[in-house]
């Protein structure tokens, strides 16, 4: 079993920056697909960014390309999301997620990215709130 703990959410002004962290504990095992999702009130949970922990497999939502950077530190088993030039529309609860390995194995064979729907991810953090005021 893997546990994910997110930190870093805050209230910031538009144009500001935040870095979210997601520390994974428990038995991680082989390389995985990891992802950041976000959900605003009344909206569906959507993918912000995704990554293969062995390197590559990156995917970004069009709305965050050029502003957000996803990364994973393997020795620390920690996923990061660096968010620059934040906009009011980035306001949401952000969740990190990790797959059990099925999505990662698919990426290893077929390439592409680690993009997947929420149902493809098995482990989830509790969520951290990001509020951007204009």
TIVO-2410 file (N, C-alpha, C; in nm, 3 decimals):
# residues 134
REC num residu      c1      c2      c3 atome chaine
REC   1      X   0.085  -0.119   0.000     N      A
REC   1      X   0.000   0.000   0.000    CA      A
REC   1      X   0.088   0.124   0.000     C      A
REC   2      X   0.048   0.222  -0.079     N      A
REC   2      X   0.122   0.347  -0.090    CA      A
REC   2      X   0.036   0.459  -0.032     C      A
REC   3      X   0.100   0.546   0.043     N      A
REC   3      X   0.032   0.664   0.096    CA      A
REC   3      X   0.095   0.787   0.031     C      A
REC   4      X   0.011   0.884  -0.003     N      A
REC   4      X   0.056   1.009  -0.064    CA      A
REC   4      X   0.014   1.125   0.025     C      A
REC   5      X   0.109   1.213   0.052     N      A
REC   5      X   0.082   1.329   0.137    CA      A
REC   5      X   0.123   1.455   0.063     C      A
REC   6      X   0.024   1.539   0.036     N      A
REC   6      X   0.050   1.664  -0.035    CA      A
REC   6      X   0.071   1.779   0.062     C      A
REC   7      X   0.158   1.870   0.022     N      A
REC   7      X   0.177   1.994   0.094    CA      A
REC   7      X   0.202   2.105  -0.007     C      A
REC   8      X   0.190   2.229   0.039     N      A
REC   8      X   0.227   2.341  -0.045    CA      A
REC   8      X   0.114   2.430  -0.091     C      A
REC   9      X  -0.010   2.388  -0.073     N      A
REC   9      X  -0.121   2.473  -0.115    CA      A
REC   9      X  -0.126   2.601  -0.033     C      A
REC  10      X  -0.173   2.708  -0.096     N      A
REC  10      X  -0.176   2.837  -0.028    CA      A
REC  10      X  -0.265   2.933  -0.106     C      A
REC  11      X  -0.281   3.053  -0.051     N      A
REC  11      X  -0.350   3.162  -0.120    CA      A
REC  11      X  -0.245   3.259  -0.170     C      A
REC  12      X  -0.250   3.291  -0.299     N      A
REC  12      X  -0.152   3.380  -0.359    CA      A
REC  12      X  -0.220   3.478  -0.452     C      A
REC  13      X  -0.147   3.584  -0.485     N      A
REC  13      X  -0.195   3.681  -0.583    CA      A
REC  13      X  -0.169   3.628  -0.723     C      A
REC  14      X  -0.250   3.674  -0.816     N      A
REC  14      X  -0.227   3.639  -0.956    CA      A
REC  14      X  -0.086   3.682  -0.997     C      A
REC  15      X  -0.021   3.597  -1.075     N      A
REC  15      X   0.116   3.623  -1.115    CA      A
REC  15      X   0.218   3.561  -1.023     C      A
REC  16      X   0.175   3.513  -0.909     N      A
REC  16      X   0.265   3.453  -0.812    CA      A
REC  16      X   0.298   3.308  -0.845     C      A
REC  17      X   0.375   3.246  -0.757     N      A
REC  17      X   0.420   3.108  -0.778    CA      A
REC  17      X   0.398   3.025  -0.653     C      A
REC  18      X   0.380   2.896  -0.674     N      A
REC  18      X   0.372   2.799  -0.565    CA      A
REC  18      X   0.438   2.671  -0.611     C      A
REC  19      X   0.489   2.593  -0.515     N      A
REC  19      X   0.535   2.459  -0.545    CA      A
REC  19      X   0.462   2.361  -0.456     C      A
REC  20      X   0.390   2.271  -0.519     N      A
REC  20      X   0.323   2.164  -0.447    CA      A
REC  20      X   0.416   2.043  -0.438     C      A
REC  21      X   0.409   1.974  -0.325     N      A
REC  21      X   0.487   1.852  -0.306    CA      A
REC  21      X   0.392   1.738  -0.272     C      A
REC  22      X   0.431   1.618  -0.310     N      A
REC  22      X   0.352   1.499  -0.281    CA      A
REC  22      X   0.450   1.388  -0.244     C      A
REC  23      X   0.460   1.360  -0.115     N      A
REC  23      X   0.554   1.260  -0.067    CA      A
REC  23      X   0.487   1.123  -0.063     C      A
REC  24      X   0.550   1.028  -0.127     N      A
REC  24      X   0.498   0.891  -0.130    CA      A
REC  24      X   0.570   0.805  -0.027     C      A
REC  25      X   0.495   0.725   0.045     N      A
REC  25      X   0.553   0.632   0.143    CA      A
REC  25      X   0.489   0.495   0.126     C      A
REC  26      X   0.553   0.395   0.186     N      A
REC  26      X   0.508   0.259   0.166    CA      A
REC  26      X   0.591   0.191   0.059     C      A
REC  27      X   0.545   0.077   0.011     N      A
REC  27      X   0.620   0.003  -0.090    CA      A
REC  27      X   0.588   0.058  -0.228     C      A
REC  28      X   0.686   0.128  -0.289     N      A
REC  28      X   0.667   0.187  -0.421    CA      A
REC  28      X   0.694   0.085  -0.530     C      A
REC  29      X   0.803   0.014  -0.519     N      A
REC  29      X   0.838  -0.089  -0.615    CA      A
REC  29      X   0.889  -0.031  -0.745     C      A
REC  30      X   0.837  -0.081  -0.855     N      A
REC  30      X   0.885  -0.042  -0.988    CA      A
REC  30      X   0.840   0.100  -1.022     C      A
REC  31      X   0.890   0.148  -1.135     N      A
REC  31      X   0.852   0.281  -1.181    CA      A
REC  31      X   0.701   0.289  -1.203     C      A
REC  32      X   0.647   0.408  -1.175     N      A
REC  32      X   0.503   0.429  -1.183    CA      A
REC  32      X   0.471   0.551  -1.269     C      A
REC  33      X   0.345   0.564  -1.306     N      A
REC  33      X   0.293   0.690  -1.359    CA      A
REC  33      X   0.236   0.769  -1.242     C      A
REC  34      X   0.268   0.896  -1.239     N      A
REC  34      X   0.217   0.986  -1.137    CA      A
REC  34      X   0.154   1.106  -1.205     C      A
REC  35      X   0.059   1.167  -1.136     N      A
REC  35      X  -0.014   1.276  -1.199    CA      A
REC  35      X  -0.065   1.375  -1.096     C      A
REC  36      X  -0.082   1.498  -1.140     N      A
REC  36      X  -0.151   1.600  -1.062    CA      A
REC  36      X  -0.286   1.623  -1.130     C      A
REC  37      X  -0.390   1.620  -1.050     N      A
REC  37      X  -0.524   1.654  -1.093    CA      A
REC  37      X  -0.568   1.778  -1.015     C      A
REC  38      X  -0.670   1.845  -1.064     N      A
REC  38      X  -0.730   1.952  -0.988    CA      A
REC  38      X  -0.881   1.952  -1.010     C      A
REC  39      X  -0.948   2.004  -0.909     N      A
REC  39      X  -1.094   2.008  -0.914    CA      A
REC  39      X  -1.143   2.135  -0.848     C      A
REC  40      X  -1.216   2.214  -0.924     N      A
REC  40      X  -1.279   2.335  -0.872    CA      A
REC  40      X  -1.424   2.302  -0.837     C      A
REC  41      X  -1.486   2.378  -0.750     N      A
REC  41      X  -1.625   2.351  -0.711    CA      A
REC  41      X  -1.717   2.345  -0.833     C      A
REC  42      X  -1.796   2.239  -0.840     N      A
REC  42      X  -1.891   2.223  -0.950    CA      A
REC  42      X  -1.831   2.172  -1.078     C      A
REC  43      X  -1.702   2.141  -1.078     N      A
REC  43      X  -1.637   2.092  -1.198    CA      A
REC  43      X  -1.583   1.952  -1.177     C      A
REC  44      X  -1.556   1.883  -1.287     N      A
REC  44      X  -1.498   1.751  -1.279    CA      A
REC  44      X  -1.348   1.760  -1.249     C      A
REC  45      X  -1.296   1.652  -1.193     N      A
REC  45      X  -1.152   1.645  -1.167    CA      A
REC  45      X  -1.081   1.626  -1.299     C      A
REC  46      X  -0.984   1.713  -1.327     N      A
REC  46      X  -0.913   1.706  -1.453    CA      A
REC  46      X  -0.763   1.698  -1.434     C      A
REC  47      X  -0.695   1.642  -1.532     N      A
REC  47      X  -0.550   1.626  -1.526    CA      A
REC  47      X  -0.481   1.758  -1.551     C      A
REC  48      X  -0.385   1.788  -1.467     N      A
REC  48      X  -0.301   1.907  -1.484    CA      A
REC  48      X  -0.170   1.867  -1.551     C      A
REC  49      X  -0.107   1.762  -1.499     N      A
REC  49      X   0.021   1.717  -1.551    CA      A
REC  49      X   0.043   1.572  -1.512     C      A
REC  50      X   0.122   1.502  -1.590     N      A
REC  50      X   0.151   1.362  -1.562    CA      A
REC  50      X   0.296   1.333  -1.596     C      A
REC  51      X   0.351   1.227  -1.535     N      A
REC  51      X   0.493   1.197  -1.550    CA      A
REC  51      X   0.518   1.051  -1.518     C      A
REC  52      X   0.620   0.993  -1.585     N      A
REC  52      X   0.668   0.859  -1.555    CA      A
REC  52      X   0.785   0.872  -1.458     C      A
REC  53      X   0.781   0.803  -1.346     N      A
REC  53      X   0.885   0.825  -1.245    CA      A
REC  53      X   1.022   0.777  -1.289     C      A
REC  54      X   1.028   0.699  -1.397     N      A
REC  54      X   1.156   0.658  -1.451    CA      A
REC  54      X   1.214   0.758  -1.550     C      A
REC  55      X   1.141   0.869  -1.573     N      A
REC  55      X   1.186   0.971  -1.667    CA      A
REC  55      X   1.104   0.970  -1.793     C      A
REC  56      X   1.060   1.087  -1.837     N      A
REC  56      X   0.977   1.095  -1.957    CA      A
REC  56      X   0.829   1.082  -1.927     C      A
REC  57      X   0.752   1.059  -2.032     N      A
REC  57      X   0.609   1.040  -2.016    CA      A
REC  57      X   0.533   1.163  -1.974     C      A
REC  58      X   0.592   1.280  -1.994     N      A
REC  58      X   0.529   1.403  -1.947    CA      A
REC  58      X   0.410   1.442  -2.032     C      A
REC  59      X   0.312   1.501  -1.964     N      A
REC  59      X   0.194   1.555  -2.031    CA      A
REC  59      X   0.145   1.672  -1.948     C      A
REC  60      X   0.103   1.778  -2.019     N      A
REC  60      X   0.050   1.896  -1.952    CA      A
REC  60      X  -0.082   1.936  -2.017     C      A
REC  61      X  -0.174   1.982  -1.936     N      A
REC  61      X  -0.295   2.042  -1.990    CA      A
REC  61      X  -0.257   2.170  -2.064     C      A
REC  62      X  -0.327   2.199  -2.172     N      A
REC  62      X  -0.297   2.320  -2.251    CA      A
REC  62      X  -0.301   2.445  -2.164     C      A
REC  63      X  -0.390   2.448  -2.068     N      A
REC  63      X  -0.408   2.568  -1.986    CA      A
REC  63      X  -0.289   2.598  -1.895     C      A
REC  64      X  -0.200   2.499  -1.875     N      A
REC  64      X  -0.087   2.521  -1.785    CA      A
REC  64      X   0.049   2.510  -1.855     C      A
REC  65      X   0.049   2.475  -1.983     N      A
REC  65      X   0.176   2.462  -2.056    CA      A
REC  65      X   0.254   2.593  -2.051     C      A
REC  66      X   0.382   2.581  -2.023     N      A
REC  66      X   0.467   2.699  -2.016    CA      A
REC  66      X   0.466   2.767  -1.880     C      A
REC  67      X   0.373   2.729  -1.794     N      A
REC  67      X   0.365   2.790  -1.661    CA      A
REC  67      X   0.392   2.689  -1.550     C      A
REC  68      X   0.352   2.564  -1.569     N      A
REC  68      X   0.368   2.460  -1.467    CA      A
REC  68      X   0.476   2.361  -1.510     C      A
REC  69      X   0.548   2.306  -1.413     N      A
REC  69      X   0.648   2.204  -1.438    CA      A
REC  69      X   0.631   2.092  -1.338     C      A
REC  70      X   0.618   1.970  -1.390     N      A
REC  70      X   0.605   1.852  -1.304    CA      A
REC  70      X   0.739   1.780  -1.299     C      A
REC  71      X   0.774   1.728  -1.181     N      A
REC  71      X   0.899   1.655  -1.166    CA      A
REC  71      X   0.884   1.552  -1.055     C      A
REC  72      X   0.977   1.454  -1.055     N      A
REC  72      X   0.973   1.351  -0.953    CA      A
REC  72      X   1.114   1.324  -0.905     C      A
REC  73      X   1.134   1.324  -0.775     N      A
REC  73      X   1.263   1.295  -0.713    CA      A
REC  73      X   1.258   1.152  -0.662     C      A
REC  74      X   1.327   1.063  -0.732     N      A
REC  74      X   1.320   0.921  -0.694    CA      A
REC  74      X   1.381   0.890  -0.557     C      A
REC  75      X   1.500   0.944  -0.524     N      A
REC  75      X   1.553   0.914  -0.390    CA      A
REC  75      X   1.458   0.957  -0.278     C      A
REC  76      X   1.385   1.065  -0.301     N      A
REC  76      X   1.294   1.116  -0.199    CA      A
REC  76      X   1.151   1.063  -0.218     C      A
REC  77      X   1.126   0.994  -0.328     N      A
REC  77      X   0.990   0.948  -0.359    CA      A
REC  77      X   0.889   1.062  -0.348     C      A
REC  78      X   0.923   1.174  -0.409     N      A
REC  78      X   0.839   1.292  -0.398    CA      A
REC  78      X   0.809   1.351  -0.535     C      A
REC  79      X   0.684   1.379  -0.557     N      A
REC  79      X   0.635   1.443  -0.680    CA      A
REC  79      X   0.617   1.591  -0.654     C      A
REC  80      X   0.655   1.672  -0.750     N      A
REC  80      X   0.644   1.816  -0.736    CA      A
REC  80      X   0.562   1.875  -0.851     C      A
REC  81      X   0.502   1.989  -0.823     N      A
REC  81      X   0.439   2.069  -0.927    CA      A
REC  81      X   0.475   2.214  -0.900     C      A
REC  82      X   0.562   2.267  -0.984     N      A
REC  82      X   0.601   2.408  -0.974    CA      A
REC  82      X   0.505   2.488  -1.061     C      A
REC  83      X   0.438   2.582  -0.999     N      A
REC  83      X   0.336   2.661  -1.068    CA      A
REC  83      X   0.379   2.808  -1.069     C      A
REC  84      X   0.404   2.859  -1.188     N      A
REC  84      X   0.442   2.999  -1.205    CA      A
REC  84      X   0.331   3.076  -1.275     C      A
REC  85      X   0.337   3.210  -1.261     N      A
REC  85      X   0.240   3.296  -1.327    CA      A
REC  85      X   0.097   3.247  -1.304     C      A
REC  86      X   0.064   3.226  -1.179     N      A
REC  86      X  -0.067   3.172  -1.145    CA      A
REC  86      X  -0.179   3.267  -1.183     C      A
REC  87      X  -0.291   3.209  -1.226     N      A
REC  87      X  -0.407   3.285  -1.268    CA      A
REC  87      X  -0.526   3.246  -1.180     C      A
REC  88      X  -0.627   3.330  -1.177     N      A
REC  88      X  -0.744   3.303  -1.092    CA      A
REC  88      X  -0.810   3.171  -1.131     C      A
REC  89      X  -0.801   3.136  -1.260     N      A
REC  89      X  -0.862   3.011  -1.305    CA      A
REC  89      X  -0.786   2.887  -1.259     C      A
REC  90      X  -0.670   2.906  -1.199     N      A
REC  90      X  -0.595   2.792  -1.141    CA      A
REC  90      X  -0.648   2.757  -1.002     C      A
REC  91      X  -0.737   2.837  -0.949     N      A
REC  91      X  -0.793   2.810  -0.817    CA      A
REC  91      X  -0.867   2.677  -0.816     C      A
REC  92      X  -0.826   2.588  -0.727     N      A
REC  92      X  -0.885   2.454  -0.720    CA      A
REC  92      X  -0.821   2.377  -0.606     C      A
REC  93      X  -0.876   2.260  -0.578     N      A
REC  93      X  -0.808   2.164  -0.492    CA      A
REC  93      X  -0.724   2.075  -0.581     C      A
REC  94      X  -0.597   2.063  -0.547     N      A
REC  94      X  -0.503   1.985  -0.627    CA      A
REC  94      X  -0.477   1.851  -0.559     C      A
REC  95      X  -0.480   1.747  -0.639     N      A
REC  95      X  -0.458   1.611  -0.589    CA      A
REC  95      X  -0.344   1.546  -0.664     C      A
REC  96      X  -0.258   1.475  -0.592     N      A
REC  96      X  -0.158   1.391  -0.658    CA      A
REC  96      X  -0.208   1.248  -0.660     C      A
REC  97      X  -0.163   1.174  -0.757     N      A
REC  97      X  -0.208   1.036  -0.773    CA      A
REC  97      X  -0.095   0.952  -0.833     C      A
REC  98      X  -0.097   0.824  -0.800     N      A
REC  98      X   0.003   0.729  -0.850    CA      A
REC  98      X  -0.070   0.602  -0.894     C      A
REC  99      X  -0.027   0.544  -1.005     N      A
REC  99      X  -0.091   0.419  -1.047    CA      A
REC  99      X  -0.022   0.301  -0.981     C      A
REC 100      X  -0.087   0.187  -0.984     N      A
REC 100      X  -0.028   0.067  -0.923    CA      A
REC 100      X   0.076   0.005  -1.013     C      A
REC 101      X   0.075   0.044  -1.141     N      A
REC 101      X   0.175  -0.007  -1.235    CA      A
REC 101      X   0.120  -0.036  -1.373     C      A
REC 102      X  -0.013  -0.052  -1.387     N      A
REC 102      X  -0.070  -0.088  -1.517    CA      A
REC 102      X  -0.046   0.021  -1.620     C      A
REC 103      X  -0.068   0.146  -1.582     N      A
REC 103      X  -0.049   0.256  -1.676    CA      A
REC 103      X   0.099   0.272  -1.710     C      A
REC 104      X   0.185   0.253  -1.611     N      A
REC 104      X   0.329   0.263  -1.634    CA      A
REC 104      X   0.377   0.154  -1.730     C      A
REC 105      X   0.329   0.032  -1.713     N      A
REC 105      X   0.370  -0.077  -1.803    CA      A
REC 105      X   0.321  -0.047  -1.945     C      A
REC 106      X   0.203   0.010  -1.957     N      A
REC 106      X   0.151   0.046  -2.089    CA      A
REC 106      X   0.240   0.152  -2.154     C      A
REC 107      X   0.283   0.251  -2.072     N      A
REC 107      X   0.371   0.354  -2.124    CA      A
REC 107      X   0.503   0.293  -2.169     C      A
REC 108      X   0.557   0.201  -2.092     N      A
REC 108      X   0.687   0.141  -2.124    CA      A
REC 108      X   0.682   0.065  -2.256     C      A
REC 109      X   0.568   0.009  -2.288     N      A
REC 109      X   0.554  -0.069  -2.411    CA      A
REC 109      X   0.517   0.020  -2.529     C      A
REC 110      X   0.422   0.109  -2.509     N      A
REC 110      X   0.366   0.187  -2.620    CA      A
REC 110      X   0.421   0.328  -2.632     C      A
REC 111      X   0.487   0.378  -2.527     N      A
REC 111      X   0.533   0.516  -2.530    CA      A
REC 111      X   0.419   0.613  -2.506     C      A
REC 112      X   0.433   0.732  -2.557     N      A
REC 112      X   0.330   0.833  -2.540    CA      A
REC 112      X   0.353   0.912  -2.413     C      A
REC 113      X   0.258   0.901  -2.320     N      A
REC 113      X   0.269   0.974  -2.194    CA      A
REC 113      X   0.201   0.894  -2.084     C      A
REC 114      X   0.209   0.946  -1.965     N      A
REC 114      X   0.141   0.886  -1.851    CA      A
REC 114      X   0.004   0.948  -1.826     C      A
REC 115      X  -0.050   1.015  -1.927     N      A
REC 115      X  -0.184   1.070  -1.913    CA      A
REC 115      X  -0.285   0.957  -1.897     C      A
REC 116      X  -0.372   0.970  -1.800     N      A
REC 116      X  -0.477   0.871  -1.779    CA      A
REC 116      X  -0.591   0.933  -1.701     C      A
REC 117      X  -0.712   0.876  -1.710     N      A
REC 117      X  -0.825   0.929  -1.633    CA      A
REC 117      X  -0.807   0.900  -1.485     C      A
REC 118      X  -0.883   0.964  -1.401     N      A
REC 118      X  -0.871   0.936  -1.256    CA      A
REC 118      X  -0.884   0.788  -1.222     C      A
REC 119      X  -0.964   0.717  -1.295     N      A
REC 119      X  -0.985   0.574  -1.267    CA      A
REC 119      X  -0.860   0.491  -1.290     C      A
REC 120      X  -0.762   0.545  -1.365     N      A
REC 120      X  -0.639   0.470  -1.393    CA      A
REC 120      X  -0.539   0.479  -1.279     C      A
REC 121      X  -0.566   0.564  -1.182     N      A
REC 121      X  -0.474   0.585  -1.070    CA      A
REC 121      X  -0.531   0.525  -0.943     C      A
REC 122      X  -0.442   0.455  -0.870     N      A
REC 122      X  -0.487   0.374  -0.758    CA      A
REC 122      X  -0.467   0.439  -0.623     C      A
REC 123      X  -0.371   0.528  -0.615     N      A
REC 123      X  -0.339   0.591  -0.487    CA      A
REC 123      X  -0.355   0.741  -0.501     C      A
REC 124      X  -0.413   0.803  -0.399     N      A
REC 124      X  -0.445   0.945  -0.404    CA      A
REC 124      X  -0.404   1.015  -0.275     C      A
REC 125      X  -0.361   1.140  -0.292     N      A
REC 125      X  -0.341   1.226  -0.177    CA      A
REC 125      X  -0.473   1.284  -0.131     C      A
REC 126      X  -0.468   1.357  -0.022     N      A
REC 126      X  -0.589   1.409   0.040    CA      A
REC 126      X  -0.635   1.540  -0.025     C      A
REC 127      X  -0.550   1.600  -0.105     N      A
REC 127      X  -0.584   1.726  -0.170    CA      A
REC 127      X  -0.527   1.844  -0.095     C      A
REC 128      X  -0.487   1.946  -0.170     N      A
REC 128      X  -0.436   2.069  -0.111    CA      A
REC 128      X  -0.496   2.186  -0.188     C      A
REC 129      X  -0.540   2.288  -0.117     N      A
REC 129      X  -0.613   2.399  -0.179    CA      A
REC 129      X  -0.518   2.506  -0.230     C      A
REC 130      X  -0.540   2.544  -0.354     N      A
REC 130      X  -0.468   2.657  -0.414    CA      A
REC 130      X  -0.572   2.762  -0.449     C      A
REC 131      X  -0.554   2.882  -0.397     N      A
REC 131      X  -0.645   2.992  -0.423    CA      A
REC 131      X  -0.566   3.108  -0.480     C      A
REC 132      X  -0.606   3.154  -0.598     N      A
REC 132      X  -0.536   3.264  -0.664    CA      A
REC 132      X  -0.633   3.381  -0.676     C      A
REC 133      X  -0.595   3.492  -0.619     N      A
REC 133      X  -0.680   3.611  -0.623    CA      A
REC 133      X  -0.624   3.711  -0.722     C      A
REC 134      X  -0.714   3.775  -0.795     N      A
REC 134      X  -0.671   3.871  -0.897    CA      A
REC 134      X  -0.676   4.014  -0.844     C      A
***
